[in-house]
């Protein structure tokens, strides 16, 4: 059995709580198309980003992952903050890849995770799960979550508003001051990958994983 270590660097602490399980499950799913059995471990990479631009952060995370965990893949998350990921790839991802390829001692395979708009759009991919976690039976329309997640410019605000609508009529004792921060880990661990399949940005992430596995000569077929 081959061992694959993948590092994961995210924009923020809430992102790592949400994404780590999703990244782990996605890599394991694609590993079924690989030759032989793969044991996959996704490890959070924490670095001091102070004063560093995006490329410098990627290089530092790659170096740290390689030295501490012998990572073969470095998964890098950055939100598109836009209806498409084109600009992020042009300004950040592709330049970072080029710089990383020059650093032969680092983990050189960059797998980009670029949610359209914000990471929270992925949380909206499974609306029934979101409503269970919030604790409501109100309709998607009443909660304001009845749109395609990747068309929502401010998905984080939409979820925060949905929490207010869902729990606004509860007594203070039952309300328990639920916030969106309480949802990242539980939804990330529970979300069905099939729900994420409807999002173009998740499909893009999956293809990025496949490309990394191709370069590692692990995939049985393209």
SULWOKA-V291415 format. One record per residue. RES is the residue in one small letter. SS is DSSP state (a for helix, b for strand, c for the rest). Layout:
BEGIN
((RES:SS) (RES:SS))
END
This chain:
BEGIN
((x:c) (x:b) (x:b) (x:b) (x:b) (x:b) (x:b) (x:b) (x:b) (x:c) (x:c) (x:c) (x:a) (x:a) (x:a) (x:a) (x:a) (x:a) (x:a) (x:a) (x:a) (x:a) (x:a) (x:a) (x:a) (x:a) (x:a) (x:a) (x:a) (x:a) (x:a) (x:c) (x:c) (x:b) (x:c) (x:c) (x:c) (x:b) (x:b) (x:b) (x:b) (x:b) (x:b) (x:b) (x:c) (x:c) (x:c) (x:c) (x:c) (x:c) (x:c) (x:c) (x:c) (x:a) (x:a) (x:a) (x:a) (x:a) (x:a) (x:a) (x:a) (x:a) (x:a) (x:a) (x:a) (x:a) (x:a) (x:a) (x:a) (x:c) (x:c) (x:c) (x:b) (x:b) (x:b) (x:b) (x:b) (x:c) (x:c) (x:c) (x:c) (x:c) (x:c) (x:c) (x:c) (x:a) (x:a) (x:a) (x:a) (x:a) (x:a) (x:a) (x:a) (x:a) (x:a) (x:a) (x:a) (x:a) (x:a) (x:a) (x:a) (x:a) (x:c) (x:c) (x:c) (x:c) (x:c) (x:c) (x:b) (x:b) (x:b) (x:b) (x:b) (x:c) (x:c) (x:c) (x:c) (x:c) (x:c) (x:a) (x:a) (x:a) (x:a) (x:c) (x:c) (x:c) (x:a) (x:a) (x:a) (x:a) (x:a) (x:a) (x:a) (x:a) (x:c) (x:c) (x:c) (x:c) (x:c) (x:a) (x:a) (x:a) (x:a) (x:c) (x:c) (x:c) (x:c) (x:c) (x:a) (x:a) (x:a) (x:c) (x:c) (x:c) (x:a) (x:a) (x:a) (x:a) (x:a) (x:a) (x:a) (x:a) (x:a) (x:a) (x:a) (x:a) (x:a) (x:c) (x:c) (x:c) (x:c) (x:a) (x:a) (x:a) (x:a) (x:c) (x:c) (x:c) (x:c) (x:a) (x:a) (x:a) (x:c) (x:a) (x:a) (x:a) (x:a) (x:a) (x:a) (x:a) (x:c) (x:c) (x:a) (x:a) (x:a) (x:a) (x:c) (x:c) (x:c) (x:a) (x:a) (x:a) (x:a) (x:a) (x:a) (x:a) (x:a) (x:a) (x:a) (x:a) (x:a) (x:a) (x:a) (x:a) (x:a) (x:c) (x:c) (x:c) (x:b) (x:c) (x:c) (x:c))
END
